[in-house]
Structures are given as C-alpha cells and as structure tokens.
C-alpha cells in the first residue's frame, strides 16, 4: 500500500508545476502582443492612402501597435504612411490614439 502523504505531495507538486508553466505561457503571449512590428501597419495602407473605411483586421492590427506608433513613424518602409492625412482618419475610425511624436 502506498503512503497517502507522498501521493498528496506528488499531486501538489504537479498542480504547482502546471500553474507555473501556464503563467509563463501567459507572460510570453502578453509580451508577443505588445512587440512592435511596423509591417502590421500594412493592413491599413489601403485605407490610409485611398480614404476607404478601415477593415476590422486593420483596426485590430493598428490597435495592437498603438504603443509603438511613435517609434514606427521612423520606419523607412511604413512609417511615412503615418504622416499622411489618412492615417489620422484611420486612427480615429479604429479608436486608436494618433501618435503625436516629438
């Protein structure tokens, strides 16, 4: 017959290990969501340059990049689009704070 206290300890260790692993996974996802990626702005280029309403995908990608927009204005590939008048319109339509960068 097995010792009941060792069985309880093993279960407690397993639960603690699972909680730790799940917490680490959540932290990685959170970090990935806020990673700056100027390519994500490309989802909104059509709306920025042609005055079309932004798509749901555009707004989702732009919202994810909101903390990075000032930094992304310096990106040589997509940053210039943030200086166009349509960028402010798209930001407003997507409920994203337009970057006023210094």
C-alpha contacts under 8 A as a table, 3 or more apart, distances in Angstrom:
res1	aa1	res2	aa2	distance
2	X	6	X	7.92
2	X	7	X	7.69
3	X	6	X	5.55
3	X	7	X	6.64
4	X	7	X	5.10
4	X	8	X	6.29
5	X	8	X	5.08
5	X	9	X	6.22
6	X	9	X	5.01
6	X	10	X	6.17
7	X	10	X	5.17
7	X	11	X	6.31
8	X	11	X	5.15
8	X	12	X	6.13
9	X	12	X	5.04
9	X	13	X	6.09
10	X	13	X	5.10
10	X	14	X	6.17
11	X	14	X	5.07
11	X	15	X	6.20
12	X	15	X	5.23
12	X	16	X	6.14
13	X	16	X	5.12
13	X	17	X	6.08
14	X	17	X	5.14
14	X	18	X	6.21
15	X	18	X	5.13
15	X	19	X	6.23
16	X	19	X	5.17
16	X	20	X	6.22
17	X	20	X	5.11
17	X	21	X	6.20
18	X	21	X	5.11
18	X	22	X	6.07
19	X	22	X	5.18
19	X	23	X	6.05
20	X	23	X	5.14
20	X	24	X	6.23
21	X	24	X	5.13
21	X	25	X	6.23
22	X	25	X	5.04
22	X	26	X	6.23
23	X	26	X	5.10
23	X	27	X	6.30
24	X	27	X	5.15
24	X	28	X	6.33
25	X	28	X	5.14
25	X	29	X	6.33
26	X	29	X	5.14
26	X	30	X	6.17
27	X	30	X	5.10
27	X	31	X	6.17
28	X	31	X	5.13
28	X	32	X	6.15
29	X	32	X	5.02
29	X	33	X	6.19
30	X	33	X	5.23
30	X	34	X	6.71
31	X	34	X	5.48
31	X	35	X	6.37
32	X	35	X	5.24
33	X	64	X	6.64
34	X	64	X	6.50
34	X	65	X	6.91
34	X	67	X	7.51
35	X	65	X	7.75
36	X	65	X	6.19
36	X	68	X	5.60
36	X	72	X	7.89
37	X	40	X	5.87
37	X	65	X	7.20
38	X	41	X	5.66
38	X	42	X	7.78
38	X	65	X	7.90
38	X	72	X	5.81
38	X	75	X	6.97
38	X	78	X	6.46
38	X	79	X	7.51
39	X	42	X	5.53
39	X	78	X	7.05
40	X	43	X	5.98
40	X	61	X	5.78
40	X	62	X	6.99
40	X	65	X	7.48
41	X	44	X	5.59
41	X	45	X	6.81
41	X	58	X	7.58
41	X	61	X	6.98
41	X	62	X	6.26
41	X	65	X	7.98
41	X	78	X	6.82
42	X	45	X	5.13
42	X	78	X	7.10
43	X	46	X	7.57
43	X	57	X	6.89
43	X	58	X	4.88
43	X	61	X	7.11
44	X	47	X	5.41
44	X	48	X	6.14
44	X	54	X	6.49
44	X	55	X	7.67
44	X	58	X	4.91
44	X	59	X	7.68
44	X	62	X	7.65
44	X	90	X	7.71
45	X	48	X	4.98
45	X	49	X	6.09
45	X	81	X	7.32
46	X	49	X	5.50
46	X	50	X	5.79
46	X	51	X	7.79
46	X	52	X	7.11
47	X	50	X	5.39
47	X	51	X	5.26
47	X	52	X	4.58
47	X	53	X	5.89
47	X	54	X	5.33
47	X	86	X	7.19
47	X	90	X	6.82
48	X	51	X	5.90
48	X	52	X	7.41
48	X	81	X	7.21
48	X	84	X	7.27
48	X	85	X	7.66
48	X	86	X	4.33
48	X	87	X	5.08
48	X	89	X	7.62
48	X	90	X	6.33
49	X	81	X	7.88
49	X	84	X	7.61
49	X	86	X	6.10
50	X	86	X	7.68
51	X	86	X	6.13
53	X	90	X	7.31
53	X	93	X	7.63
54	X	58	X	5.90
54	X	59	X	6.63
54	X	90	X	6.23
54	X	93	X	7.21
54	X	94	X	7.38
55	X	58	X	5.08
55	X	59	X	6.42
56	X	59	X	5.18
56	X	60	X	6.11
57	X	60	X	5.06
57	X	61	X	6.12
58	X	61	X	5.30
58	X	62	X	5.97
59	X	62	X	5.04
59	X	63	X	5.88
59	X	91	X	7.97
59	X	94	X	4.97
60	X	63	X	5.24
60	X	64	X	6.31
61	X	64	X	5.15
61	X	65	X	6.40
62	X	65	X	5.06
62	X	66	X	6.09
62	X	91	X	7.78
62	X	94	X	7.71
62	X	96	X	7.27
63	X	66	X	5.03
63	X	94	X	7.40
63	X	95	X	7.89
63	X	96	X	5.90
64	X	67	X	7.63
65	X	68	X	5.25
65	X	69	X	6.23
66	X	69	X	5.42
66	X	96	X	6.48
66	X	97	X	6.97
67	X	70	X	7.71
68	X	71	X	5.38
68	X	72	X	6.08
69	X	72	X	4.84
69	X	73	X	6.25
69	X	98	X	7.97
69	X	99	X	5.95
70	X	73	X	5.37
70	X	74	X	7.59
70	X	99	X	5.52
70	X	100	X	7.20
70	X	101	X	5.49
71	X	74	X	5.94
71	X	75	X	7.49
72	X	75	X	5.08
72	X	78	X	7.57
72	X	79	X	5.40
73	X	78	X	7.58
73	X	79	X	3.99
73	X	80	X	6.39
73	X	82	X	6.08
73	X	83	X	7.50
74	X	79	X	5.37
74	X	80	X	7.56
75	X	78	X	5.84
75	X	79	X	4.50
75	X	80	X	7.41
76	X	79	X	5.85
76	X	80	X	6.93
77	X	80	X	7.12
78	X	81	X	5.70
78	X	82	X	7.48
79	X	82	X	5.49
79	X	83	X	7.38
80	X	83	X	5.44
80	X	84	X	7.24
81	X	84	X	5.37
81	X	87	X	6.80
82	X	87	X	5.23
82	X	88	X	7.70
83	X	87	X	6.79
84	X	87	X	5.58
84	X	88	X	7.66
85	X	88	X	5.81
85	X	89	X	6.94
86	X	89	X	5.00
86	X	90	X	6.14
87	X	90	X	5.11
87	X	91	X	6.09
87	X	98	X	7.96
88	X	91	X	5.04
88	X	92	X	6.12
88	X	98	X	5.93
89	X	92	X	5.17
89	X	93	X	6.17
90	X	93	X	5.02
90	X	94	X	6.08
91	X	94	X	5.12
91	X	95	X	5.96
91	X	96	X	4.79
91	X	97	X	6.39
91	X	98	X	5.72
92	X	95	X	5.00
92	X	96	X	6.01
92	X	97	X	7.20
92	X	98	X	7.31
93	X	96	X	7.71
